[in-house]
């Protein structure tokens, strides 16, 4: 659990420090998931986050918001 929280904290810090939004956040999540490829507890979490964020982003693009 602490490992997951630490990785989430890192992702949030990177996104915040670089003012990431939209597809840049998706790229960050995918990059972090690839970096954690050997960690079978954290990688699925990051992949699920990327999938959920992708679905939300696609919905925004389809609506034209």
N, CA, C and O atoms as a GROMACS GRO file, in nm:
protein
  260
    1UNK      N    1   0.082  -0.119   0.000
    1UNK     CA    2   0.000   0.000   0.000
    1UNK      C    3   0.086   0.126   0.000
    1UNK      O    4   0.057   0.221  -0.072
    2UNK      N    5   0.192   0.126   0.081
    2UNK     CA    6   0.279   0.244   0.087
    2UNK      C    7   0.349   0.268  -0.046
    2UNK      O    8   0.369   0.382  -0.087
    3UNK      N    9   0.386   0.161  -0.114
    3UNK     CA   10   0.449   0.175  -0.245
    3UNK      C   11   0.355   0.241  -0.344
    3UNK      O   12   0.397   0.327  -0.422
    4UNK      N   13   0.229   0.201  -0.342
    4UNK     CA   14   0.130   0.260  -0.431
    4UNK      C   15   0.112   0.408  -0.401
    4UNK      O   16   0.105   0.491  -0.492
    5UNK      N   17   0.103   0.440  -0.274
    5UNK     CA   18   0.086   0.580  -0.235
    5UNK      C   19   0.208   0.664  -0.275
    5UNK      O   20   0.194   0.779  -0.317
    6UNK      N   21   0.326   0.605  -0.262
    6UNK     CA   22   0.447   0.677  -0.298
    6UNK      C   23   0.451   0.704  -0.449
    6UNK      O   24   0.486   0.814  -0.491
    7UNK      N   25   0.416   0.606  -0.529
    7UNK     CA   26   0.415   0.624  -0.674
    7UNK      C   27   0.310   0.726  -0.714
    7UNK      O   28   0.335   0.810  -0.800
    8UNK      N   29   0.193   0.721  -0.652
    8UNK     CA   30   0.089   0.820  -0.681
    8UNK      C   31   0.138   0.960  -0.645
    8UNK      O   32   0.112   1.056  -0.718
    9UNK      N   33   0.208   0.973  -0.535
    9UNK     CA   34   0.263   1.101  -0.494
    9UNK      C   35   0.363   1.153  -0.597
    9UNK      O   36   0.363   1.272  -0.630
   10UNK      N   37   0.447   1.065  -0.648
   10UNK     CA   38   0.545   1.103  -0.749
   10UNK      C   39   0.475   1.150  -0.876
   10UNK      O   40   0.513   1.252  -0.934
   11UNK      N   41   0.374   1.078  -0.919
   11UNK     CA   42   0.300   1.116  -1.040
   11UNK      C   43   0.235   1.253  -1.022
   11UNK      O   44   0.242   1.338  -1.110
   12UNK      N   45   0.173   1.273  -0.908
   12UNK     CA   46   0.107   1.401  -0.880
   12UNK      C   47   0.209   1.514  -0.877
   12UNK      O   48   0.185   1.621  -0.933
   13UNK      N   49   0.322   1.491  -0.812
   13UNK     CA   50   0.427   1.594  -0.805
   13UNK      C   51   0.479   1.629  -0.944
   13UNK      O   52   0.497   1.747  -0.975
   14UNK      N   53   0.504   1.528  -1.027
   14UNK     CA   54   0.553   1.554  -1.162
   14UNK      C   55   0.450   1.629  -1.246
   14UNK      O   56   0.485   1.723  -1.316
   15UNK      N   57   0.325   1.587  -1.237
   15UNK     CA   58   0.220   1.654  -1.314
   15UNK      C   59   0.204   1.798  -1.268
   15UNK      O   60   0.187   1.889  -1.350
   16UNK      N   61   0.208   1.820  -1.139
   16UNK     CA   62   0.192   1.954  -1.084
   16UNK      C   63   0.311   2.043  -1.117
   16UNK      O   64   0.294   2.158  -1.159
   17UNK      N   65   0.431   1.991  -1.098
   17UNK     CA   66   0.552   2.070  -1.120
   17UNK      C   67   0.565   2.113  -1.266
   17UNK      O   68   0.621   2.219  -1.295
   18UNK      N   69   0.514   2.032  -1.357
   18UNK     CA   70   0.525   2.061  -1.499
   18UNK      C   71   0.395   2.115  -1.559
   18UNK      O   72   0.384   2.130  -1.680
   19UNK      N   73   0.298   2.144  -1.473
   19UNK     CA   74   0.168   2.196  -1.518
   19UNK      C   75   0.108   2.111  -1.630
   19UNK      O   76   0.062   2.163  -1.731
   20UNK      N   77   0.111   1.980  -1.611
   20UNK     CA   78   0.062   1.889  -1.714
   20UNK      C   79  -0.090   1.883  -1.715
   20UNK      O   80  -0.154   1.892  -1.610
   21UNK      N   81  -0.144   1.868  -1.833
   21UNK     CA   82  -0.289   1.852  -1.850
   21UNK      C   83  -0.313   1.770  -1.975
   21UNK      O   84  -0.225   1.756  -2.061
   22UNK      N   85  -0.433   1.715  -1.986
   22UNK     CA   86  -0.473   1.643  -2.106
   22UNK      C   87  -0.382   1.527  -2.140
   22UNK      O   88  -0.351   1.442  -2.056
   23UNK      N   89  -0.339   1.524  -2.265
   23UNK     CA   90  -0.260   1.413  -2.314
   23UNK      C   91  -0.124   1.403  -2.245
   23UNK      O   92  -0.066   1.294  -2.239
   24UNK      N   93  -0.073   1.513  -2.193
   24UNK     CA   94   0.055   1.509  -2.121
   24UNK      C   95   0.043   1.425  -1.993
   24UNK      O   96   0.138   1.357  -1.954
   25UNK      N   97  -0.072   1.430  -1.928
   25UNK     CA   98  -0.095   1.348  -1.809
   25UNK      C   99  -0.102   1.202  -1.849
   25UNK      O  100  -0.048   1.115  -1.780
   26UNK      N  101  -0.168   1.175  -1.961
   26UNK     CA  102  -0.175   1.037  -2.010
   26UNK      C  103  -0.035   0.984  -2.039
   26UNK      O  104  -0.003   0.870  -2.004
   27UNK      N  105   0.046   1.064  -2.103
   27UNK     CA  106   0.184   1.024  -2.133
   27UNK      C  107   0.261   0.996  -2.005
   27UNK      O  108   0.335   0.898  -1.997
   28UNK      N  109   0.245   1.082  -1.905
   28UNK     CA  110   0.312   1.062  -1.777
   28UNK      C  111   0.270   0.931  -1.713
   28UNK      O  112   0.356   0.855  -1.666
   29UNK      N  113   0.142   0.903  -1.710
   29UNK     CA  114   0.093   0.778  -1.651
   29UNK      C  115   0.147   0.657  -1.725
   29UNK      O  116   0.186   0.558  -1.663
   30UNK      N  117   0.150   0.663  -1.857
   30UNK     CA  118   0.202   0.550  -1.934
   30UNK      C  119   0.352   0.533  -1.913
   30UNK      O  120   0.401   0.421  -1.905
   31UNK      N  121   0.424   0.644  -1.905
   31UNK     CA  122   0.568   0.637  -1.881
   31UNK      C  123   0.597   0.576  -1.745
   31UNK      O  124   0.687   0.492  -1.732
   32UNK      N  125   0.522   0.618  -1.645
   32UNK     CA  126   0.542   0.564  -1.511
   32UNK      C  127   0.506   0.416  -1.506
   32UNK      O  128   0.573   0.338  -1.439
   33UNK      N  129   0.400   0.376  -1.576
   33UNK     CA  130   0.360   0.235  -1.580
   33UNK      C  131   0.469   0.151  -1.644
   33UNK      O  132   0.499   0.041  -1.596
   34UNK      N  133   0.530   0.202  -1.751
   34UNK     CA  134   0.639   0.129  -1.816
   34UNK      C  135   0.760   0.120  -1.723
   34UNK      O  136   0.827   0.017  -1.718
   35UNK      N  137   0.786   0.228  -1.650
   35UNK     CA  138   0.900   0.228  -1.557
   35UNK      C  139   0.880   0.128  -1.444
   35UNK      O  140   0.977   0.079  -1.386
   36UNK      N  141   0.756   0.098  -1.411
   36UNK     CA  142   0.724   0.006  -1.302
   36UNK      C  143   0.687  -0.132  -1.354
   36UNK      O  144   0.620  -0.209  -1.286
   37UNK      N  145   0.731  -0.164  -1.474
   37UNK     CA  146   0.692  -0.290  -1.541
   37UNK      C  147   0.719  -0.413  -1.455
   37UNK      O  148   0.644  -0.510  -1.464
   38UNK      N  149   0.823  -0.411  -1.373
   38UNK     CA  150   0.856  -0.526  -1.292
   38UNK      C  151   0.781  -0.535  -1.161
   38UNK      O  152   0.792  -0.635  -1.090
   39UNK      N  153   0.704  -0.432  -1.127
   39UNK     CA  154   0.632  -0.430  -1.000
   39UNK      C  155   0.486  -0.467  -1.026
   39UNK      O  156   0.408  -0.386  -1.075
   40UNK      N  157   0.451  -0.590  -0.992
   40UNK     CA  158   0.317  -0.641  -1.022
   40UNK      C  159   0.208  -0.586  -0.932
   40UNK      O  160   0.091  -0.620  -0.952
   41UNK      N  161   0.240  -0.503  -0.835
   41UNK     CA  162   0.136  -0.443  -0.752
   41UNK      C  163   0.109  -0.299  -0.794
   41UNK      O  164  -0.005  -0.252  -0.783
   42UNK      N  165   0.210  -0.229  -0.841
   42UNK     CA  166   0.194  -0.087  -0.874
   42UNK      C  167   0.162  -0.066  -1.022
   42UNK      O  168   0.082   0.021  -1.056
   43UNK      N  169   0.224  -0.144  -1.110
   43UNK     CA  170   0.200  -0.128  -1.253
   43UNK      C  171   0.052  -0.137  -1.289
   43UNK      O  172   0.004  -0.052  -1.365
   44UNK      N  173  -0.023  -0.236  -1.238
   44UNK     CA  174  -0.166  -0.242  -1.272
   44UNK      C  175  -0.243  -0.117  -1.226
   44UNK      O  176  -0.337  -0.073  -1.292
   45UNK      N  177  -0.203  -0.061  -1.113
   45UNK     CA  178  -0.268   0.061  -1.065
   45UNK      C  179  -0.246   0.174  -1.164
   45UNK      O  180  -0.341   0.244  -1.200
   46UNK      N  181  -0.123   0.193  -1.208
   46UNK     CA  182  -0.093   0.299  -1.303
   46UNK      C  183  -0.160   0.275  -1.438
   46UNK      O  184  -0.206   0.369  -1.502
   47UNK      N  185  -0.166   0.149  -1.480
   47UNK     CA  186  -0.233   0.116  -1.605
   47UNK      C  187  -0.383   0.146  -1.595
   47UNK      O  188  -0.442   0.196  -1.690
   48UNK      N  189  -0.443   0.114  -1.482
   48UNK     CA  190  -0.586   0.142  -1.462
   48UNK      C  191  -0.611   0.292  -1.461
   48UNK      O  192  -0.709   0.340  -1.518
   49UNK      N  193  -0.522   0.367  -1.396
   49UNK     CA  194  -0.535   0.513  -1.395
   49UNK      C  195  -0.524   0.569  -1.536
   49UNK      O  196  -0.600   0.658  -1.575
   50UNK      N  197  -0.429   0.518  -1.614
   50UNK     CA  198  -0.412   0.563  -1.752
   50UNK      C  199  -0.535   0.530  -1.835
   50UNK      O  200  -0.579   0.610  -1.918
   51UNK      N  201  -0.590   0.412  -1.814
   51UNK     CA  202  -0.710   0.372  -1.888
   51UNK      C  203  -0.828   0.463  -1.854
   51UNK      O  204  -0.899   0.509  -1.943
   52UNK      N  205  -0.850   0.489  -1.727
   52UNK     CA  206  -0.960   0.576  -1.684
   52UNK      C  207  -0.941   0.718  -1.736
   52UNK      O  208  -1.036   0.782  -1.783
   53UNK      N  209  -0.819   0.768  -1.727
   53UNK     CA  210  -0.790   0.902  -1.776
   53UNK      C  211  -0.809   0.909  -1.927
   53UNK      O  212  -0.858   1.009  -1.979
   54UNK      N  213  -0.769   0.804  -1.998
   54UNK     CA  214  -0.787   0.799  -2.144
   54UNK      C  215  -0.934   0.804  -2.182
   54UNK      O  216  -0.973   0.874  -2.275
   55UNK      N  217  -1.015   0.728  -2.109
   55UNK     CA  218  -1.159   0.728  -2.136
   55UNK      C  219  -1.220   0.865  -2.114
   55UNK      O  220  -1.301   0.911  -2.194
   56UNK      N  221  -1.181   0.929  -2.007
   56UNK     CA  222  -1.233   1.064  -1.977
   56UNK      C  223  -1.186   1.163  -2.083
   56UNK      O  224  -1.265   1.246  -2.130
   57UNK      N  225  -1.060   1.156  -2.121
   57UNK     CA  226  -1.004   1.247  -2.221
   57UNK      C  227  -1.072   1.226  -2.356
   57UNK      O  228  -1.104   1.323  -2.425
   58UNK      N  229  -1.093   1.101  -2.393
   58UNK     CA  230  -1.160   1.070  -2.520
   58UNK      C  231  -1.303   1.128  -2.518
   58UNK      O  232  -1.349   1.182  -2.619
   59UNK      N  233  -1.370   1.116  -2.404
   59UNK     CA  234  -1.505   1.172  -2.394
   59UNK      C  235  -1.507   1.323  -2.414
   59UNK      O  236  -1.597   1.377  -2.478
   60UNK      N  237  -1.407   1.390  -2.359
   60UNK     CA  238  -1.397   1.535  -2.376
   60UNK      C  239  -1.374   1.568  -2.523
   60UNK      O  240  -1.437   1.659  -2.577
   61UNK      N  241  -1.285   1.495  -2.588
   61UNK     CA  242  -1.257   1.520  -2.730
   61UNK      C  243  -1.381   1.494  -2.817
   61UNK      O  244  -1.407   1.568  -2.911
   62UNK      N  245  -1.455   1.389  -2.785
   62UNK     CA  246  -1.574   1.356  -2.864
   62UNK      C  247  -1.683   1.462  -2.848
   62UNK      O  248  -1.757   1.490  -2.943
   63UNK      N  249  -1.694   1.521  -2.730
   63UNK     CA  250  -1.793   1.625  -2.706
   63UNK      C  251  -1.748   1.759  -2.762
   63UNK      O  252  -1.830   1.847  -2.790
   64UNK      N  253  -1.618   1.775  -2.779
   64UNK     CA  254  -1.565   1.900  -2.831
   64UNK      C  255  -1.550   2.008  -2.725
   64UNK      O  256  -1.548   2.127  -2.756
   65UNK      N  257  -1.539   1.966  -2.597
   65UNK     CA  258  -1.524   2.063  -2.487
   65UNK      C  259  -1.390   2.131  -2.492
   65UNK      O  260  -1.360   2.216  -2.408
   0.00000   0.00000   0.00000
